Amino acid sequence: MDIESDVKAIKEQVTEIKDMLHELIHEHEIIGMMKLSDSSLKEFLENEPDIYTLDDAKVVFRRKEILSSFHFLLLI
């Protein structure tokens, strides 16, 4: 290999590392914002009544399960 190809390969690797670092920083910023949002809304949400109960969630889950089974039967 000559120097020019080595430099080109190094530049490509540096670009990949920069992209990975940028993505990692972005993910950490998002996590930080989510934690901040969680902590700032915690008191507000604790005082709010629950909109749905566990029984409501079970009904929705059962409906989806039934619809999935029915859709599967239609495909057969």
Backbone as CSV, one residue per row, in Angstrom:
resi,resn,N_x,N_y,N_z,CA_x,CA_y,CA_z,C_x,C_y,C_z
1,MET,0.834,-1.191,0.000,0.000,0.000,0.000,0.872,1.246,0.000
2,ASP,0.344,2.252,-0.653,1.076,3.511,-0.651,0.461,4.476,0.366
3,ILE,1.099,5.581,0.569,0.695,6.546,1.589,-0.691,7.110,1.294
4,GLU,-0.977,7.381,0.027,-2.272,7.965,-0.334,-3.436,7.040,0.035
5,SER,-3.297,5.762,-0.220,-4.369,4.827,0.124,-4.509,4.671,1.645
6,ASP,-3.357,4.746,2.348,-3.407,4.696,3.816,-4.146,5.903,4.377
7,VAL,-3.849,7.071,3.846,-4.501,8.302,4.298,-5.997,8.232,4.003
8,LYS,-6.348,7.736,2.840,-7.761,7.617,2.480,-8.482,6.667,3.443
9,ALA,-7.862,5.547,3.749,-8.460,4.583,4.669,-8.614,5.182,6.062
10,ILE,-7.608,5.921,6.504,-7.677,6.565,7.821,-8.797,7.602,7.843
11,LYS,-8.932,8.395,6.782,-10.001,9.394,6.719,-11.384,8.734,6.776
12,GLU,-11.537,7.613,6.095,-12.820,6.910,6.121,-13.129,6.401,7.526
13,GLN,-12.114,5.864,8.181,-12.311,5.367,9.540,-12.628,6.511,10.502
14,VAL,-11.967,7.635,10.347,-12.228,8.800,11.203,-13.656,9.289,10.982
15,THR,-14.111,9.294,9.744,-15.478,9.704,9.440,-16.474,8.762,10.103
16,GLU,-16.230,7.470,10.045,-17.107,6.495,10.700,-17.142,6.722,12.211
17,ILE,-15.970,6.967,12.787,-15.892,7.208,14.233,-16.642,8.477,14.598
18,LYS,-16.504,9.529,13.800,-17.228,10.780,14.051,-18.735,10.549,14.024
19,ASP,-19.204,9.789,13.031,-20.637,9.506,12.921,-21.135,8.716,14.127
20,MET,-20.350,7.725,14.550,-20.741,6.923,15.706,-20.758,7.785,16.977
21,LEU,-19.775,8.652,17.121,-19.714,9.528,18.281,-20.882,10.502,18.288
22,HIS,-21.207,11.047,17.132,-22.348,11.958,17.012,-23.644,11.251,17.415
23,GLU,-23.817,10.033,16.957,-25.016,9.260,17.304,-25.067,8.964,18.804
24,LEU,-23.932,8.616,19.380,-23.860,8.330,20.814,-24.193,9.574,21.636
25,ILE,-23.653,10.713,21.257,-23.950,11.964,21.959,-25.425,12.292,21.841
26,HIS,-25.974,12.108,20.659,-27.401,12.376,20.434,-28.268,11.487,21.337
27,GLU,-27.929,10.213,21.432,-28.681,9.292,22.285,-28.593,9.705,23.751
28,HIS,-27.412,10.132,24.191,-27.252,10.578,25.573,-28.052,11.849,25.838
29,GLU,-28.117,12.744,24.861,-28.926,13.952,25.017,-30.400,13.601,25.158
30,ILE,-30.858,12.655,24.355,-32.261,12.229,24.431,-32.554,11.601,25.792
31,ILE,-31.657,10.739,26.259,-31.845,10.112,27.567,-31.887,11.186,28.658
32,GLY,-31.014,12.172,28.573,-31.004,13.263,29.536,-32.314,14.038,29.532
33,MET,-32.833,14.313,28.335,-34.109,15.028,28.236,-35.254,14.193,28.796
34,MET,-35.219,12.888,28.548,-36.265,12.013,29.077,-36.220,11.977,30.604
35,LYS,-35.018,11.910,31.186,-34.884,11.908,32.641,-35.368,13.234,33.226
36,LEU,-35.028,14.317,32.589,-35.460,15.635,33.054,-36.977,15.753,32.976
37,SER,-37.536,15.276,31.875,-38.984,15.300,31.711,-39.660,14.457,32.781
38,ASP,-39.099,13.290,33.037,-39.633,12.398,34.073,-39.654,13.086,35.425
39,SER,-38.533,13.674,35.781,-38.448,14.286,37.111,-39.308,15.535,37.217
40,SER,-39.426,16.305,36.146,-40.223,17.528,36.218,-41.721,17.241,36.203
41,LEU,-42.131,16.127,35.601,-43.557,15.788,35.551,-43.988,14.854,36.675
42,LYS,-43.030,14.350,37.444,-43.338,13.347,38.465,-44.399,13.837,39.447
43,GLU,-44.213,15.000,40.019,-45.150,15.509,41.011,-46.526,15.737,40.384
44,PHE,-46.536,16.299,39.182,-47.803,16.552,38.494,-48.552,15.257,38.232
45,LEU,-47.852,14.256,37.726,-48.502,12.992,37.374,-48.934,12.194,38.594
46,GLU,-48.208,12.334,39.700,-48.596,11.610,40.909,-49.943,12.094,41.438
47,ASN,-50.262,13.355,41.205,-51.513,13.928,41.705,-52.684,13.746,40.743
48,GLU,-52.403,13.245,39.563,-53.456,13.035,38.568,-54.084,11.656,38.745
49,PRO,-55.397,11.563,38.560,-56.026,10.241,38.645,-55.661,9.388,37.432
50,ASP,-55.682,8.079,37.626,-55.427,7.174,36.510,-56.601,7.219,35.548
51,ILE,-56.308,7.324,34.273,-57.364,7.362,33.265,-57.882,5.960,33.004
52,TYR,-56.973,5.008,32.950,-57.343,3.631,32.673,-56.963,2.744,33.846
53,THR,-57.740,1.720,34.048,-57.427,0.752,35.092,-56.739,-0.452,34.455
54,LEU,-56.254,-1.324,35.285,-55.629,-2.554,34.789,-56.653,-3.392,34.028
55,ASP,-57.897,-3.402,34.488,-58.958,-4.149,33.790,-59.180,-3.607,32.382
56,ASP,-59.109,-2.279,32.205,-59.246,-1.682,30.869,-58.140,-2.194,29.944
57,ALA,-56.931,-2.247,30.463,-55.803,-2.718,29.656,-55.986,-4.186,29.283
58,LYS,-56.503,-4.981,30.199,-56.731,-6.398,29.911,-57.748,-6.565,28.797
59,VAL,-58.802,-5.746,28.800,-59.832,-5.827,27.762,-59.229,-5.489,26.405
60,VAL,-58.441,-4.430,26.337,-57.810,-4.039,25.071,-56.887,-5.140,24.579
61,PHE,-56.108,-5.722,25.484,-55.194,-6.786,25.104,-55.955,-7.991,24.573
62,ARG,-57.039,-8.361,25.235,-57.838,-9.504,24.779,-58.420,-9.241,23.398
63,ARG,-58.907,-8.025,23.172,-59.467,-7.692,21.850,-58.419,-7.835,20.766
64,LYS,-57.221,-7.323,21.023,-56.150,-7.437,20.032,-55.794,-8.896,19.783
65,GLU,-55.783,-9.669,20.863,-55.467,-11.095,20.746,-56.522,-11.804,19.894
66,ILE,-57.790,-11.491,20.138,-58.897,-12.094,19.379,-58.824,-11.671,17.918
67,LEU,-58.581,-10.375,17.677,-58.511,-9.887,16.297,-57.338,-10.509,15.551
68,SER,-56.205,-10.681,16.241,-55.043,-11.313,15.613,-55.360,-12.753,15.239
69,SER,-56.035,-13.457,16.121,-56.408,-14.847,15.853,-57.368,-14.917,14.674
70,PHE,-58.334,-13.997,14.648,-59.313,-13.972,13.572,-58.633,-13.651,12.237
71,HIS,-57.730,-12.679,12.253,-57.003,-12.313,11.031,-56.181,-13.508,10.540
72,PHE,-55.544,-14.249,11.457,-54.776,-15.419,11.092,-55.655,-16.465,10.428
73,LEU,-56.858,-16.662,10.978,-57.783,-17.646,10.410,-58.220,-17.247,9.008
74,LEU,-58.363,-15.945,8.767,-58.758,-15.486,7.431,-57.663,-15.749,6.399
75,LEU,-56.416,-15.759,6.850,-55.295,-15.975,5.937,-55.142,-17.440,5.544
76,ILE,-55.688,-18.329,6.358,-55.536,-19.767,6.107,-56.383,-20.203,4.946
